[in-house]
Amino acid sequence: MGKRRWILWQGLIGPSMERFVVARTEMGCQLAGLILRAHQDSPYVVSLVVDGAGHWSRDGEQLQAFDNCVDVDLEWSPSTNTLPIRRLGLALGESRAVTAAWVRFPSLEVQHLEQSYERVDERRYRYRCGRFTADLAVDDDGMVRQYGVNWMAVASSGELG
């Protein structure tokens, strides 16, 4: 396995934590994470796989409606915003719309989600989805460190480059 980086986020609105690991591999990037959040006393586990050609599956079941969808957005997570930020490579003032496979929690339903990213300054992006807007502060690797008023990175280590 190549370079790897992890970040620990703390939820700022409700009691929650997320540990996110991204590793550079021969096939691209591999993501893994764990979200700890209380919701009606139930734990949730979801396993999404994309094969690099835009074919998605969840827990072994093909999700053909999401073929060619490049990005994923986990509803309770700041981690997946790192993917389009790194992939798009926006110039200052540039904005780009993307469609993500949006995983809803706690239902685990997957939907298409139209969203956009605008590079506001060197280390800040504006995320928009419908009426929702959040400013995302990133580090040198493009990893999200602050997600509006919802999440804040409290620890990080490793290198991605």
Buried (B, 14 or more C-beta within 10 A) or exposed (E): EEEBBBBBBEBEEEEBBBBBBBBBEEEEBEBEBEBEBEEEEEEEEEEBEBEEEEBBBBEEEEBEEBEEBBBBBBBBBBBBBBBBBBBBEBEEEEBBEBBBBBBBBBEBEBBEBEBBBBBBEEBEBBBBBEEEEBBBBBBEBBBBBBBBEBBBBEEBEEEBE
